[in-house]
């Protein structure tokens, strides 16, 4: 792919809100997961006489993502190639940077695409189904937390702070200011603390609703809570673990490096019979210190940007998604029914697989509403005309398709035990997947969302009139006959698969680690704590001016494919 040129006009209502960030995200989050030769974006947010327009799930990325993914399908059709193969041949490798300078520390996009392709039986359905039935693909890319705090100076305050206290009976109380608003972050924090201390999760008690006793947290936004708060909790738990191991060292005479904490025991790793119970070590530690208390904090790793506003979009890690949607379209009425969705999301590491699948399925429900039924109708004075659930059509359980939620784990070195976000990114692909599936079903490109029956019916009527047809049943479904570029794309995809595999195995990722898991002090520069540490080389201005510049690999200045010249 030689480049993207995006022009976005955004209705901001009568208030500023997060408008500048929304406009920025509309551009930069549309580039990945693809390796681009160039990128140009123009975004404008205009004042209107409507209510406030602020951030919601998938902030600034949903609509532009739909436009990009539909555009890629149109490109694939004009080239006579399979749209999944077009995407597979142009994916960013792991341990690289996007063209806008975002650092990619892990990337499960290739696996996600391959799994939805296999699960949906794509190769036997795409452009082969009868009129009214279609299948479509859509991909997504989103942030795991914002590298720029919205409340205070990131140089002087951490993003998240956790305090842990161990009681006399061995119970662990975790104090955090992070609010669980339904995403399951409280459970995730309990899980990571239990993992570090090798305790049953029933012994972990999270207090996240007491502002007078909990440390400050930035809030529930930008898919940051589990990512940042769990990292802080891990560091605090490591502090407790170190105190327990020190007490066991004094009791057993073995250095903590050769002691193992497991199943409420601490024992010598070469002879498990030599050990003490968790409570014995706890009481020894409490006898020496009076209490077992530890604190942990998280601050995003050093990251910069040479682009205007770059800090707002930079994140410690990024998630990737690929969805295939299958639809039925009634050509007589324009009614669309989504029957099946295969949804693969790269969440790094699923700390709670059930919660991750719930996020994926919930995202499908929300996205189907946006693409098929939900529309805010305003009068001339800017007042909302359908502010009720009778006229604002949210899909019910009867309209929900079967969703096969597929978890892809790329294990990100920045995340808590490798985890990345799963709350907002899964929303992005469902819209373009449905739009592309509708085209596969009826061969008509519809460009106004939502695709309500009246919109679809009007599109069909226009198509019939243009082609001189009397009956909608006479519409010809699109078909695909592979052109000469298909073999080129498949060969390039195979080449890149091997490239990605080698990068996963050989790349030195030590500089990616944020330090939380290894006891580094977030308040001191890593250069003072890690021998040989250096910042990644940023692109030079003259490099950014080159049309074919696609970014440099993180740490290794490896020139990658530019503009599809091969």
N, C-alpha and C positions, 0 to 999 in steps of 0.2 A: 504494500500500500504506500503510494508516494506521499499522501498527505490528507489531512482533513481541513476543510474550510467551513466554519460554523458561524452563523449569524443568528443571534437569539434576541427576540423582543419580548420582554417580560412585563406582565401587568402586576404592578406592585401595590395597587390600592392607594389609599390616601395617607399611608404612614411609611416611614423608612424601614423600621424593623431590622431584619438582617439582610436587607436588599443587596448591599455590596458583596456579601459573602455568597448569597444565592446566585448572583450574576457571575461571580468568579467560578463557583462550582459547576455552573452550566457548561463552562468551557473545558476546564482542566480535567474534570472527572469523565469527560467523554473520550479522552484519548486512549487510555488503557481499556482492555488488556492487549492492545495492538501496538506493534512496533512500526512507528511512522517515520517517514522521511522528512515531513514538515507539518506544521500546524499553524493555522491562523484562526483567530476567534474575535468576533465583535459581539459584545453583549450590551444591551441597554435595558434598564428597568425604568418604566415610565410611571408617572403619577396619574392616578385615575380617581374617580369619585366613588370608589368601592371600599369595603372594609379592609382591615389590615391583612396583608399577605406575608406570612412568616415562614419559619422553618417547620417542616414536618418530616415524616419518615422518608429517607432517601433524599435529604435536603439538596435541592439544586441539581440532582442528577437524573431524576426519573424521566422527564420529558425529552431532554436532549439525548439520553441513552436510547429512547425509542426511535428518535429520528435517525441516529447513527446506525442502529441495527437494521432498520428498514432500508436505509440507504445502501448498506452492505449487501442486502439481499437483491436490491435492484442492480447493483454492480455485478453480482454473481450471475444474474440472469442475462445481462448484456454480454458477459464473457462466456456464457454457456458452460458454467462450472457449478459444482455443488457448493451451496453457501457454507456448509460446515467445513469443507476442505479449504475454502477461501480463508476462513478464520484460523484454522489449524496451521496454515502456512504463514501466518502473519502475527503469531503470538509473541509477546515479550518473553524472554527467557527469565528464569529465576536469577536473583542476584544481579539486578540491572537497574536502570532508571527509565522512567517514562520520558517522553520528549519534553514534558513540562518540568522535569527535574525531580519527580517523586521517586524515592528509593524503594525498590521492590525486593523485599527480603525473602519472600516465598511466593510461589505461584502454582496453584493447582488447576489452572484454567484448562490445560490440555487434557488432564484426566477427566475433568467435569464434562467437557465436550464429548470425549470418547464414550463416557458412560451413558450419557443421555442418548447418544446416537445408537448405542447397542440396545439400551433398554426400550426405546421407542420403536425399534425395528425401522429406523429412518430410511435406510437404503432400499427397503422394499415398499415404502409408502410415498416418499417425496416425489411430487409431480406424477404420481401413478394412481392416485385415488379418483373416484368418480366425482362428477359435479356435485358441489355442496359439501364435500368432505375435504379437509385440508390439514396439513401439518406444517409447523413453522418453528424456527429457532430464534433465540434471543440470548444475549450475554450481558453480564453486568460486572461492575468494578466499583468498590466503595472503600471508604476510609475506616480504619479501626482506631477511633479516637483522633482528635485534632491536636496537632503539635503545638498550637497556639492557644493558651487558655483565654477564655473570654472575660475573666473576672479580675486577673491581676498579673503582675509582671512575672513571667516564667523564669526569669533569672534569679528571683528572690524567694519564690514559693514553689512547693511541689504541686503536681496535678492531683495527687491523692495521698492520703495519710491514714494509717491504720494503727490502732493500739490493741495489744493483746495482753490479757491477764489470765494467769492460771490459778485456780482456786485450790484449797487444801485437799479436796476430794478428787482432784485431777481434771475437773471440768475446765474447759477453755472458753473464755468470754472474749469475743472480738468486737471492738468498738470501731465503727466506721460511720462516716457521714454520707456515704453513698446510698441514694434512695433506690429501693427496688420498686419499680412502677409496673411490675408484672413480667419483666423479662427474665427473672430468675437469678439475678445477680447475687442475692443473699445466699442462695444455695451454692452458687459457684465459689463464693468466698469461703464458706464453710468447707467445701470440698478441698480447696487447695491447702487450707490450714491443716485439715485432717491428713492430707497426703504428706506434707512436710513432717508432721509430728507422728505419723504412723498410728493414728488413733481412729476409732470408729467415728463417723460423722455425727452420731448421736451425742458425743461428748463436746461438740462445738456449738456454742451459743452466740449468735450474731445479734448485736444491738445496733440497729441502723436508724432508729427513729427517735433518738434522744439527743436533741441539739445541744443540751447543756453538758453532756458527758462525752459526746462523740467528737472526734477531730473533724476539721473542715474538709469537705469534698466539693469539687467544682460543680457537680450536678449531673443529671441524667440527660445527656445530649451527645451527639456525634459518635454514637456507638462506642463510648469510652469507658463505661462503668466497669464491666467485668474485666476488660483488658487492663485498665490502669489500676483499679482498686484491688484486683486479685494479685497483680504484681507487687503492690505495696503490702498486701497481706502475706505474701510469700516471704518477703524480706523480714517482716515482723516475726513470722513463725520460725524463720531461720535463727533469729535472735533467741527465741525460747529454746529451740533445739540445741543451740550452742551451750546454753546454760545447763541443760540436762546432761549433755555429753561431758561437760567439764566436771559436774558432780559425779558422774559415773567413773570418770578417769580417776578421781580421788579415791573412789571406793574400790575399784578393780585394779588400778595400777596400769591400765592400758591407755595409750594416747587416743584422743577422739578420732584420729584418722583411721584407726583399726576397729572402731566400735560401730555397731549397727543398731539403729533404732527401728524396731519392727514389732507389731502385734503387742503393744504395751510392755515391751521388754527392751533393754539395752544390753547387748552381749558382744563378746569378742568374736570377730568375723571368722577366725580360724577354728574356733571351738565354741559353738553356740551354748554349750552347757555352762560356760563361764559368763555370768551376767547378773543383772539386777532387774527388778521390776520397774515399770514406769513410775509407780508411786514411791518406791524407795529412792530413786534418783530425784524425784520431785521434792520429797521431804528433805533430802540432803541439801539440795539447792536452796530451798526456802530457809533452812537453818542457817545457811551462810549469808543470804542476802535479805531475808525477811519477806520477800515477795518475788514472784516471777512475773516481770513485766517487760514487754519489749514494744518497740515502735518501728514501723516501716513506712517508707515514703516512695512515691514514684514520680519521676520527672522524665519526659520524653528524651530520647537520645539526642546528641548534638545533630542538628540538621539545619541547613541553610538553603538559600535559593537565589538564583540570579534573576528571576522573573519578578515583575511587579506583583505584589500581593502573594508571593509564593508561600510565605509562612502560614497563611490561613488554610491552605490545602494540604500542607505536609502532615503526614501521620506516621506513627511508628511502624504501622503495617497496613496492608490492604487485603480485602477479601475479593474473591472472584466467583462468578456464578454462570451457569449455563442451563437454560430451560428449553424443552421442546413441548409445544402445546398442540393438541389435536382438537379440531372444532368441526361442528356441523353447522351449515348455513342453509336456512330455508330460503330458496331463491324467490319464492312467491310472496313471502312476508318480510324478509330481511332479518328475521330473528336468528341470532347467533347463540349456539350452545357450545361451551367448552366442555369436552367429554373427558379428556385425559391430560395430565401434565406430568412430565418427568423433570424433576427439579434437582439439580446438583449444585451444591454450594460448598466452596472451599472455606472452612472456618478454622483452618490451622490445625487445631486439635479439639475435638468435641468433649469438653469437660462434662457436659450433661447431654448425651445424645437425644434423649426424649425432648428436652427443651429446645434443642437445635431444630429438630424435625417440626416441633410446634411452631417455631418462628418461620420456617420455610412454608408450611401449610398456611399459616396466617398471612404471610406475605402474598401468597397466591390469591387468597380471598380478597385482600385489599386491592391488589393490582387488577384483578378481574373487574372489580367495581369501577376503577378508574378508566379502564379501557372499554368497558361494555355498557355501563348503566349510569354512573354517577356524573351529574352535571349540575353546577351551580348557576341558576338563572337569575339575572339581575334586571331590574327595571331601569328606566332612563335616569332616575335619581340615584342609582347606585344601591338601592335596597335589595336584599336577597328575597326572591319571590317564592322559593321552595324550601323554606327553612323548617322542614319537618320530614319525618321518616316515611311518610306516605308518598310524597312527591319526589324526595331525594332518594333515588333507588339504590339501596345497598343490597348486594346479592344475599339471598338467604341460603340456608343449607341445601335447599332443593336445586339451586343453581351451581353449587360447588361441584367441580369435576373430581374424579379420582386423582389424587396427587401421590406420586411415588417420590418421596423425599430421599435424596441421595446425599450422604455426607462424604465430602472429600477432605482428607487431612493432609496438609502440606507441612505441618509442624513449623510454625514461624519462630525464629530465634528470639524475637522481641516479646512474644506473648507469654502469658502465664502458662507454663508447661506446653508452650507451642500454640496456644489458642489465639484466634482472631475473632472479629465480630460476626454475629449472625442475626442481628436485629433489624438492620436497614438494607444491607446489600441484597438480600434475597427478593426484595420488592422489584428491583430494576428490570430483570429479564422477562417477566411475565407479559408486560405490555407489548413489546415488539414481537415476542413469540406468537401472541394471539393475532396481531395485525398481519404478520407474515403468513400465518396459517389461513387467515381469511382470504388472502390473495391466492394461496395455493388451492383453495376451495372453489373460488368463483372467477379467478383471473382478472379481478378489478382492484386497482389500488385506491383505497379509501384513506383520505388524509386528514379528516376531521374527527377527533375523539370527543366524547365516547362514541363507539360504533353501535349506536342505538338502532332499532329496526328501521326507523324513518330515514336515518343516514344511509344505511345499507340499501334500503329499497330505492332511494333516490339515485344512488350510484348505479344500481342495476338498470333502472329506467333510462338513465343517461347513456349507459353502455348500449342498451338495446336500440335506442334512437340513433346513436352514432353509427352503428353497424347494420342498421336496417333490419333488425330482428323483431319478430312479433311475439315470441315466446321465450321466457327466461330459461326454459329447459334447453334451448338451442345454444346457450352460451358454451363456448369451448373452454374446458379446463386447461390451464397451462401445462405444458409438457417440457421435459428437459432432454436434449440430445447433447451429450458432452462434446465440447469443442477441444481443440488441440491443447489449450491451456490447462485442462483438467489433469493430464498426466504430469505437467510441470508442477502444479500445486501439490499433488500427492507426493511427488518426489521431494519437494521442498519440505513438506510436512514431516516426512520420514527423516530427512536430514536434521531438522530442528528437534525432533524427538530425541535423537541421539545426542545432539548438542546439549539439550536440557539435562539429559541423564548424566552426562559427564560433568556439567557444571554443578549439579547437585552433589556429586561425589567428591569433586576435586576442589571446589571453591573454598577458600579460607574465609569462614564466616565469623571469625573471632571478633572482628571489629563491629559486627552487627549487635552484639549482645549489649543490652542496656545497663548491665551491672547489677540489677536488682537481685538476680538469682545468685550472684557470686559475692555479695557482701561489699560491693564498692560504695563509696560515699557519693550520693547524688549531688551533694553541695560542692564537691571539688571537681575540677576538670579531670577527665579520664587520662589526659596526657601526663598528669602528675601521679597517677596510680597504676598505669599500665605501660610497661616498657615497650617502646616502639609504636605506641598509638599515634595515629595521625588522622586528620580529617580526610574524607574522600575528595579527590580532585573535582572541582566544579568545572562545568563547561566554560570555555573562554568566550567573550563576546563575539569574536570573529567566527568561532565555531557555530554559535547560535545563528549567525547571519547566513550560514550556508544552507541552501535549500535542501540538500540531502542529509543534513545532520539529524541523527536519530538518537543522540545521547551516547554516553560512554558506559561501559559496564562498571559496576561498583567495584572499586579497588583495582580491577584489571582493565586497562585501556584497550579493550577489544573492540575493533571496528566490526559492526554487524551489517547485515544486509540492508542496503539502502535502495528504496524505490523499486525493488523487484527487477533489477537489471539482469539477474541470472535466470 
